[in-house]
Structures are given as C-alpha cells and as structure tokens.
Amino acid sequence: MGRGRVELKRIENKINRQVTFSKRRNGLLKKAYELSVLCDAEVALIIFSSRGKLYEFGSASVTKTLERYQRCCYTPQENSSERETQSWYQEATKLKAKYESLQRTQRHLLGEDLGPLNVKELQNLEKQLEGALALARQRKQQVLTEQMEDLRKKERHLGDLNRHLKLKLEAEGQNLQAIQDYWNSGAADGSSNFHLHHSQSSQMDCDPGPVLQIGYHQYVPAEGSSVSASKSMPGETNFFQGWVL
C-alpha cells in the first residue's frame, strides 16, 4: 500500500518541522548536484533555515554564479537593446524577402523571367493579367461615361446661357429702336417749327410802318390812307404828300 499524498501546509510541530526540513534540504542539494553533473549545468543553491542558518551549493562557485546572474538580470538596457536589434534584423530580413518577391512578380507581369515558371504558375499569371485587363477596361468605360456626362451638362449650361443672352440682346434692340424712333419724331417736329417761325419773321420784316419823309425822298404810303390820298390828289408832289402827313 502506497503512501498517501501529503498536504502542503506549515507543519505546526516544531520537531517534525525540523526533521522534514533536514530531509528535504539534503534531497534538494542532492538533486542540484545531479543536475549539474548530468546536464553540465551551472547550478547554485542557497537555503536559509527558519533559524537563519545558511546552506549553499555551487557547481562552480556560488559567488561566480551570482555575479553571472547579476550581469544577466540587472542590465535591462543592454538586454533590451540586444532584443530590439534582433527584432529589427528579423523585420529587415522579412521586408527584403517580400521586396524580392514583389520584384519577381512585377517582372513576370511584364513578361520577363518566365523561364523558371511551370505550367500552373503561367496559368495563374495569365488569369491575373486577364483580371487586370478587365478591371482596366471597366475603369476606362466608367471614366469615359463620366466625361460624356460632364460634357452634356456643360452643353446644356451653354445652351441656357445662349438663350439668356439672345433674349437680352433682343430686349436691348427693342429699347434702341424705341429711342431711335423717338429721336426721329423729335427731329421732324423741330424742322416744322423752324419753317413756321421763319415765315412769320419774313412777313414781319416786309410789313412797313408809317414813315414821315421830308424832302425829295420817296414816300411809301401806308396801306389804305396813302392809296386814297394819291387817288384824290394826283397833281401833288411827293413833298406835299409828306408835309400833309
């Protein structure tokens, strides 16, 4: 019958606790020694009892092992820098491989370096080229359609603008025609008034007034009275006619 599983908890009995510590300490030291011999490992073991007594084991030297431990664990900057360098190196290697792959793919799409490709790879390349050609044609048709629609919109806009300018020009032509008719009618009225005033002034200039002449100047008789006087006294001279007046 085997031994039952021991419950891991603090042993309350002081004697039993000391006996258990001695047995397990010796077993742990033995296991550390076996590990260093069998696996060629550098092992350092430090044990302090509850009373503060030191027990140690070192395959090389506990002091050297501790110094090595300190160099590895207490220089986080150096370890971080080394890990970062390795990470960047791995990333650069991946990017370089990806760049070379993309260059090969580009050369294949341009029809270069097709010798190493087998039939399956050539078929895949052909499908890629056909798909790219179909997409390019579809995009070209879309661009042409958009350009035609823009040209139609511009044509409609120019047509509307042309009609608007035509209506504006017709309205301005009508206004100019009205102004010209107005000026023509005004010029005609002015010329008729000018003739009327000219004839009236001529008549006024030709109408003589009563004149008194003494001497041998010819007397111009007034209308009516002068005529009757000349008829009643035909033998009188111009001198007497003037004196009588």
Secondary structure in CASP SS format (residue, H / E / C, confidence):
PFRMAT SS
TARGET T0000
AUTHOR 0000-0000-0000
METHOD secondary structure of the structure
MODEL  1
M C 1.00
G C 1.00
R C 1.00
G C 1.00
R C 1.00
V C 1.00
E C 1.00
L C 1.00
K C 1.00
R C 1.00
I C 1.00
E C 1.00
N C 1.00
K H 1.00
I H 1.00
N H 1.00
R H 1.00
Q H 1.00
V H 1.00
T H 1.00
F H 1.00
S H 1.00
K H 1.00
R H 1.00
R H 1.00
N H 1.00
G H 1.00
L H 1.00
L H 1.00
K H 1.00
K H 1.00
A H 1.00
Y H 1.00
E H 1.00
L H 1.00
S H 1.00
V H 1.00
L H 1.00
C H 1.00
D C 1.00
A C 1.00
E C 1.00
V C 1.00
A E 1.00
L E 1.00
I E 1.00
I E 1.00
F E 1.00
S C 1.00
S C 1.00
R C 1.00
G C 1.00
K C 1.00
L E 1.00
Y E 1.00
E E 1.00
F E 1.00
G E 1.00
S C 1.00
A C 1.00
S C 1.00
V H 1.00
T H 1.00
K H 1.00
T H 1.00
L H 1.00
E H 1.00
R H 1.00
Y H 1.00
Q H 1.00
R H 1.00
C H 1.00
C H 1.00
Y C 1.00
T C 1.00
P H 1.00
Q H 1.00
E H 1.00
N H 1.00
S H 1.00
S H 1.00
E H 1.00
R H 1.00
E H 1.00
T H 1.00
Q H 1.00
S H 1.00
W H 1.00
Y H 1.00
Q H 1.00
E H 1.00
A H 1.00
T H 1.00
K H 1.00
L H 1.00
K H 1.00
A H 1.00
K H 1.00
Y H 1.00
E H 1.00
S H 1.00
L H 1.00
Q H 1.00
R H 1.00
T H 1.00
Q H 1.00
R H 1.00
H H 1.00
L H 1.00
L C 1.00
G C 1.00
E C 1.00
D C 1.00
L C 1.00
G C 1.00
P C 1.00
L C 1.00
N C 1.00
V H 1.00
K H 1.00
E H 1.00
L H 1.00
Q H 1.00
N H 1.00
L H 1.00
E H 1.00
K H 1.00
Q H 1.00
L H 1.00
E H 1.00
G H 1.00
A H 1.00
L H 1.00
A H 1.00
L H 1.00
A H 1.00
R H 1.00
Q H 1.00
R H 1.00
K H 1.00
Q H 1.00
Q H 1.00
V H 1.00
L H 1.00
T H 1.00
E H 1.00
Q H 1.00
M H 1.00
E H 1.00
D H 1.00
L H 1.00
R H 1.00
K H 1.00
K H 1.00
E H 1.00
R H 1.00
H H 1.00
L H 1.00
G H 1.00
D H 1.00
L H 1.00
N H 1.00
R H 1.00
H H 1.00
L H 1.00
K H 1.00
L H 1.00
K H 1.00
L H 1.00
E H 1.00
A H 1.00
E H 1.00
G H 1.00
Q H 1.00
N H 1.00
L H 1.00
Q H 1.00
A H 1.00
I H 1.00
Q H 1.00
D H 1.00
Y H 1.00
W H 1.00
N H 1.00
S H 1.00
G H 1.00
A H 1.00
A H 1.00
D H 1.00
G H 1.00
S H 1.00
S H 1.00
N H 1.00
F H 1.00
H H 1.00
L H 1.00
H H 1.00
H H 1.00
S H 1.00
Q H 1.00
S H 1.00
S H 1.00
Q H 1.00
M H 1.00
D H 1.00
C H 1.00
D C 1.00
P C 1.00
G C 1.00
P C 1.00
V C 1.00
L C 1.00
Q C 1.00
I C 1.00
G C 1.00
Y C 1.00
H C 1.00
Q C 1.00
Y C 1.00
V C 1.00
P C 1.00
A C 1.00
E C 1.00
G C 1.00
S H 1.00
S H 1.00
V H 1.00
S H 1.00
A H 1.00
S H 1.00
K H 1.00
S H 1.00
M C 1.00
P C 1.00
G C 1.00
E C 1.00
T C 1.00
N H 1.00
F H 1.00
F H 1.00
Q H 1.00
G H 1.00
W H 1.00
V H 1.00
L C 1.00
END
